[in-house]
Amino acid sequence: MTNKLEEFFVTVKKDTFYLTTPIYYPSGKFHIGTAYTTVASDAIVRYKRLRGFDVRFLTGMDEHGQKIEEKAREAGKAPQEYVDEMAEAAKKVWSVMDITYDDFIRTTETRHKEGVEKIFQTFLDNGDIYKGEYEGWYCTPCESFYTEAQLVDGNCPDCGRPVHKVKEESYFFNMKKYAGRLLEYYENNPEFIEPESRKNEMINNFIKPGLEDLSVSRTSFDWGIPVPGDPKHVIYVWVDALSNYITSLGYGSDDDSLFNKYWPADVHVVGKDIVRFHTIYWPIFLMALDLPLPKKIFAHGFIMMKDGKMSKSKGNVVYPEMLVERYGLDATRYFLLRELPFGSDGVFSPESFVERTNFDLANDLGNLLNRTVSMINKYFDGTIPQVEGYQTEFDETLQTVAKQTVSKYEEHMEKMQFSIVLSEVWTLISRTNKYIDETQPWVLAKDEASKGQLASVMAHLAESLRMTAVMLQPFLPNAPKQMIEQLGLTSDQLAWETLEKFGNIPAGTKVTGKGTPIFPRLEVEPEVAYIRDQMRGGASVPVEEEKVEEVVEVPDVPEITIDDFMKVDLRAATVIACEPVPKTTKLLKLQVDLGYEQRQVVSGIAEHYQPDDLVGKRVVVVANLKPVKLRGELSQGMILAGQKDGYLTLTEVDEKLPNGAQIK
């Protein structure tokens, strides 16, 4: 009987989950934007491991191409020596960020080169590739060709830098052959590309106007994989780079067991700047190879600075190692995944980084842990009491919020909405802090008759913190372990299955914490100044040089009294859905959650926001505005926004303010 059971469990196969990041181009030191992609990917694979999946997590480097050849020459090194050094630097960054990748693929590795040669030969044998001559505009930094019509003011449409005219013999891939099949795949697999706005962009900007055949070889440089049988050509970047997702699994080799186990990929995580290559070229290559397509391609936005994109010349580049060294890994990862909505652009500022660390981590979470451990030490000699049922009128509500948090967490995590997931966890943390204020354990401790209620409060606080620690594991590698340790629990209490019920702490558990903060509070002004200094490369700039005097004209508007203002009912709300109003170019139809009800608001902001970018945003709604119909759609209110010189941004509210809260 035992042998049969053992045989059964051995043959049980875990569900697999294969996730990839882009393979990064090593033309410079990796900044926080590169870390953002990788940390987000790491969060989802940590979650999948917690849920019992057999995970394969791939990252790596794209090491061929003209730009690398030029960078190596500038550094006085051979290309291989240059990329070897850059690969070690990349691995060091991922070690600092505690990235749990299973494989680091490099396109200069033999396993990759042999796989690419076989893939290219398959394309040749099947008649998907032909030789011709290319003449057009080429952007070296982006390694991309563009037609005259695609240029913006004569420059690269992606990076804005100058392009140069190229004329050379080239092999071309027949993209037109697969265009119809690709559109059909989009139609039948609506979740293939997320956010959906990226898919619409690909269809309208590239596929419907007519796909150009793709140049897939170059002769003007030789740092690359030679074309089989024609070594004066090297295989151009996108066949070379994109193939890593399957060559890393052994596709085309003598051992393709990993490929058979993990392909198709569950998700390719990419930046929005390389969506076209992953959602058009890569699926077509796979169709030509007669291979399954990945299940999902998720394109996230950029980390922007207040003055635009990160740039050394602007002195606004942030490197992740600096943040980790000074503020810790957890604070750095938390900011990236909490502050920046995954899928949309987000803004980094030193002020917001310090505020998130202080308010969310030090105040909300760290202080809750310290208070709980201290009270258990004070009132129960360091032993967490075991309590069944509800002993106070607030116990049931806390348990309900905890269970709802787990459910919402799982729902949004599957959609890779990390900011919303963390917002849900902080709802539980905030509710637990409020529970302390409601139950007032310091008052209960004065009355022996309230001993049972006091015990219930301590048990509920400890269990809420334990459940919080379990859910924070994909995001914060260190804090959950520290929380469990201070509560006197063991690592098995961090298993995801323990979230199925409220109340898993064993009776008699002794806390070990002594009130040591896991997130010390930061001094705002010195730390903001420190981050700014590091962004400039450590070269201090006098404060006076940063000040920009702006003359603001005071508009001539009629004054109102406080009584007039008090008539306006402003409420905090969350956008839960958004779509364009048909047959309009400026109107969006938003569904907003006001806490006490859901409403529809029509707003003329379509020129400034994509619908997917708005979902999850916390906005301010004028709730007592008389409903009107705009283009046949009912609008029950107005959302507040500011506009100047053609730039518009919504007025947003902090997550701590619940939906429906009145703004005064």
Disulfide bonds with the S-S distance in Angstrom:
none
